[in-house]
Amino acid sequence: MPPKPAELTPETKLFDFIEKDVIVRGAIPSDPTIWEFYIQDKVLRVDTTKLENMTQFRKEYLKVFSHPAPRVTPSRWIALLESLADEKATYIQAPEESNRVFIANSIFEIVCDRAVSKDPDEGLSGLALYEHSFPDDEKPCYCMPSKIFLSLVEGAGFKIPPNDLSSTMTELGLKKDGTLRISYSGQQLRSWCFFKDAVLKEKGGKIGWLE
């Protein structure tokens, strides 16, 4: 009688079940990265922040297949993820923007509808983006006082904390870090300062100066 074949380990069973692994990255580093596990024409999606242990994967597996996934020990789970990343993974950028990125880009479009001016009073009034040069930067930025910018955001109907919006715009390469104090006719006001190249790109390469 031939010997009975050795039983596959749980991690080997699971590795064989998973046809492919698609790792979906967001538009900016702080966007979530999602692992998509393709199993028998089904897709299980798990945020990478919840992949350190198997708990979330097992929840998704049970939800989709109505029976538990093979139980893998913590050390072998990490080894399984490494094997999937090496042998079955493909990396793509998320086809849809995250909510934060969508809001940041939408608001930037509104900002760039304004003309540009070298007159601080026009920048102070919010009629135009004020051109300002920083000592450490050869290219000027186009600035808007924080109060005017935040009223523009509120008027557009977007709900997002200002610090989240600022960090998202910075990650997208649209503005300088933080809100910087800019002098408008002697008034030092916190301002959102947008990179010239980013504004030019949004405006189609043409800066409209306020007459």
Secondary structure as GFF3:
##gff-version 3
##sequence-region A 1 211
A	DSSP	alpha_helix	10	17	.	.	.	ID=ss1
A	DSSP	beta_strand	20	25	.	.	.	ID=ss2
A	DSSP	beta_strand	34	39	.	.	.	ID=ss3
A	DSSP	beta_strand	42	47	.	.	.	ID=ss4
A	DSSP	three_ten_helix	48	50	.	.	.	ID=ss5
A	DSSP	alpha_helix	55	65	.	.	.	ID=ss6
A	DSSP	alpha_helix	74	87	.	.	.	ID=ss7
A	DSSP	beta_strand	89	93	.	.	.	ID=ss8
A	DSSP	alpha_helix	99	111	.	.	.	ID=ss9
A	DSSP	beta_strand	115	117	.	.	.	ID=ss10
A	DSSP	alpha_helix	120	125	.	.	.	ID=ss11
A	DSSP	beta_strand	128	132	.	.	.	ID=ss12
A	DSSP	beta_strand	141	145	.	.	.	ID=ss13
A	DSSP	alpha_helix	146	155	.	.	.	ID=ss14
A	DSSP	alpha_helix	162	171	.	.	.	ID=ss15
A	DSSP	beta_strand	180	184	.	.	.	ID=ss16
A	DSSP	beta_strand	187	195	.	.	.	ID=ss17
A	DSSP	alpha_helix	196	202	.	.	.	ID=ss18
###
